[in-house]
Amino acid sequence: MKLLLSILLLSFSTHMLAQAPPMPGKKLKEALSLTAQQYNELHRLTATYRQQIKDIQGNGQLTDTPQLAQLKGLQQTYDAKVKGLLNGPQYEQFLQWTAKRQAQVQRVQQLQDRQLPGRTSPGKT
């Protein structure tokens, strides 16, 4: 039972880490009052980060544990680069925006999961 729980927890955490941040758009640029240079650099960093996530996930030779370690390291590197790019208030707003977007993605995923055969459909018990 403990092994099953550990496997489920590991796969869930790998899935959560593997959710690439959305590409920055006009709303984020306006919300954070980004300069053109900051926006372009953030866009470049995010595109690179998203590609690296895909590369790690596409590496069929990695098991969950090394994959999770690589994703954590990649996330820490991305966070450090973004923090260095933005000033204090911008970085705090960026973290809030990112958390909000991740919550939205999770809600959509939960709704999609509920509509799969064998899952509880909305309105049914």
C-alpha positions in Angstrom: 0.0 0.0 0.0 2.8 2.4 0.9 4.5 1.6 -2.4 1.4 2.3 -4.4 0.9 5.6 -2.5 4.5 6.6 -3.2 4.2 5.8 -6.9 1.0 7.9 -7.2 2.6 10.8 -5.3 5.7 10.7 -7.5 3.7 10.6 -10.7 1.5 13.4 -9.5 4.5 15.6 -8.5 6.1 14.8 -11.9 3.0 15.9 -13.7 2.7 19.1 -11.6 6.3 20.1 -12.3 6.0 19.2 -15.9 3.3 21.8 -16.5 5.1 24.4 -18.5 4.2 28.0 -17.8 2.1 29.7 -20.4 3.9 32.0 -22.8 3.8 35.6 -21.6 1.2 37.7 -23.5 0.0 41.3 -23.6 -2.0 40.9 -20.4 1.1 39.9 -18.4 3.2 42.6 -20.0 0.6 45.2 -19.0 0.0 43.7 -15.5 3.7 43.7 -14.7 4.5 46.9 -16.6 7.3 45.1 -18.4 9.7 47.0 -20.7 10.0 45.7 -24.2 13.4 44.3 -23.3 12.0 42.5 -20.2 9.1 41.1 -22.2 11.3 39.8 -25.0 13.7 38.2 -22.6 10.9 36.6 -20.5 9.4 35.3 -23.7 12.7 33.8 -24.8 13.3 32.3 -21.3 9.9 30.7 -21.2 10.1 29.3 -24.7 13.4 27.7 -23.9 12.1 26.3 -20.6 9.0 24.8 -22.3 11.2 23.1 -24.9 13.5 21.7 -22.2 10.5 20.3 -20.4 9.3 18.6 -23.6 12.8 17.2 -24.1 13.0 15.7 -20.6 9.5 14.3 -20.9 10.3 12.8 -24.3 13.4 11.0 -23.0 12.1 7.5 -22.7 15.3 6.3 -21.0 14.6 8.3 -17.8 12.6 6.8 -15.0 10.3 8.9 -12.9 12.9 9.7 -10.2 15.6 11.1 -12.5 13.0 12.8 -14.6 11.6 14.5 -11.5 15.1 15.6 -10.4 15.8 17.1 -13.8 12.5 18.9 -13.8 13.1 20.3 -10.3 16.5 21.6 -11.3 15.2 23.1 -14.5 12.4 24.8 -12.6 14.8 26.3 -10.1 17.1 27.6 -12.9 14.1 29.1 -14.7 12.8 30.8 -11.5 16.3 32.2 -10.7 16.6 33.7 -14.3 13.1 35.2 -14.1 13.8 36.6 -10.6 17.0 38.2 -12.0 15.1 39.7 -14.9 12.3 41.3 -13.0 12.4 43.8 -10.1 10.9 42.8 -6.7 7.2 43.9 -7.2 7.2 42.5 -10.8 8.5 39.2 -9.6 5.9 39.0 -6.8 3.1 39.7 -9.4 4.6 37.2 -11.7 4.5 34.5 -9.0 0.8 35.4 -8.3 0.0 35.3 -12.1 1.7 31.9 -12.5 -0.1 30.4 -9.5 -3.4 31.7 -10.9 -2.7 30.2 -14.3 -1.7 26.8 -12.8 -4.9 26.7 -10.8 -6.9 27.4 -14.0 -5.1 24.6 -15.8 -5.7 22.2 -13.0 -9.5 23.0 -12.9 -9.7 22.4 -16.7 -7.8 19.1 -16.3 -10.2 18.0 -13.5 -13.2 18.8 -15.7 -11.7 16.9 -18.5 -10.9 13.9 -16.3 -14.5 13.9 -15.0 -15.7 13.5 -18.6 -13.7 10.4 -19.3 -15.5 7.1 -19.4 -15.4 5.3 -16.1 -15.1 8.6 -14.1 -17.9 10.3 -12.2 -19.7 12.6 -14.6 -20.9 16.0 -13.4 -24.3 15.6 -11.7 -23.9 11.9 -11.1 -22.9 10.2 -7.9 
